[in-house]
Amino acid sequence: MRIEELDTPALVINLDALEENLKRYHGYFEKHGIGFRPHIKTHKTLAVAHMQLKYGAIGLTCQKLGEAEVLAAGGIQTDLLVPYNVMGARKLDRLTALAKRLPVTLAPDSEFTVRGLSEATASEGVSIGILIEVEMGFERTGVPTPREATELAKLVHDLPGLELRGFMGFPTPPDSRPIIQETIDLFDRAGLPRDVVSGGGTPHALDAHEIPELTEYRAGEYPVGGAMHLAEGRHTLEQCALRVITTVVSRPTRERMFLDAGSKALSASIYKTERGDSMGHIVEYPDALIGIASEEHGHVDISRCAVKPEIGERVQVLPVHPCPCVNEHDVMVAARNGMVEATWPVHARGRIR
Ligand SMILES: Cc1ncc(COP(=O)(O)O)c(C=O)c1O
């Protein structure tokens, strides 16, 4: 089937672009001797996870336990990092069950989380790896200072059921290096293991070698790109593998048209362009702005487009943030040269627990 025959809105992934991005990024990490552990929260799809392993990933990262369970049930045999504070009896039961199937590492940032993990794993007779999450100066999760992170690491080292493996941060642009170096120094002085020093984030993935202390790296969006990556020059238009194919369903004036893709097909993420905010980049009409999206309509300002799209015309939209966009879809259509090669279920869609 040709992609023109797909009903819209449809989430389509271009296989040539996907493979090129996998080659480019995995090749970079191999060249620099840094273990690459892709984050599956972006694609949530077993087929892509298998490809990432085939292209040399040392393991995979999942944001939520539910995503890790989907990988385990889908036959993925690798060790998994879940960089999240997992807590509460229900999740801890699921975590110990998962740890009986695959090696799992978590990234807590508090004594509360660490003690809960230790009680659960020790009572089930399983062991999990631990990376302490250290805050890199972006006011995100993570122990706020290297000194406090080292104190938490000492506790982990002493508790049963937990194997201290090192620490991680997110994001880790080159200027986060001093925090990483200070943490390494404090771990070493305390005699704590730190085989893993893990950085993350697509924007600075190809700068990871500027922090030679990193042993591992996590990135999620690199295989597909998106409107932000295009705008910031990390992916060319051809390298933006993920597109929502959508139909112009209304064009009440020469300034305004509506797509059959709203926030339930594109996600509600917005990015700033020189001309104003937009909820995606329309490939065929780059001067158009998706100013707002109601649930099932994309509201598009076409006043700057010299040629106006016609009702019934199909256009391709690069989502701003591929991760929530994928989470809106049951399936992802894999295509090459305009032909559908496969329809992949978005297996971990909605796995937010
Ligand atoms: C802990 C962690 N690691 C890695 C990533 C992947 O980063 P990116 O989405 O920039 O590829 C994320 C993204 O949110 C993250 O939270």
The ligand as an SDF file (V2000), in Angstrom:
LIG
                    3D

 16 16  0  0  0  0  0  0  0  0999 V2000
   16.3740   10.4970   32.6520 C   0  0  0  0  0  0  0  0  0  0  0  0
   16.3180   10.7440   31.1900 C   0  0  0  0  0  0  0  0  0  0  0  0
   17.2710   10.2520   30.4080 N   0  0  0  0  0  0  0  0  0  0  0  0
   17.2570   10.4300   29.0580 C   0  0  0  0  0  0  0  0  0  0  0  0
   16.2390   11.1330   28.4430 C   0  0  0  0  0  0  0  0  0  0  0  0
   16.2250   11.2550   26.9340 C   0  0  0  0  0  0  0  0  0  0  0  0
   16.3920   12.5500   26.4950 O   0  0  0  0  0  0  0  0  0  0  0  0
   15.8310   13.0690   25.0830 P   0  0  0  0  0  0  0  0  0  0  0  0
   14.3410   13.0540   25.2140 O   0  0  0  0  0  0  0  0  0  0  0  0
   16.4080   14.4430   24.9830 O   0  0  0  0  0  0  0  0  0  0  0  0
   16.3190   12.1560   24.0440 O   0  0  0  0  0  0  0  0  0  0  0  0
   15.2360   11.6870   29.2450 C   0  0  0  0  0  0  0  0  0  0  0  0
   14.1500   12.5000   28.6490 C   0  0  0  0  0  0  0  0  0  0  0  0
   13.2800   13.0220   29.2970 O   0  0  0  0  0  0  0  0  0  0  0  0
   15.2670   11.4780   30.6450 C   0  0  0  0  0  0  0  0  0  0  0  0
   14.2990   11.9840   31.4580 O   0  0  0  0  0  0  0  0  0  0  0  0
  1  2  1  0
  2  3  1  0
  2 15  2  0
  3  4  2  0
  4  5  1  0
  5  6  1  0
  5 12  2  0
  6  7  1  0
  7  8  1  0
  8  9  2  0
  8 10  1  0
  8 11  1  0
 12 13  1  0
 12 15  1  0
 13 14  2  0
 15 16  1  0
M  END
$$$$
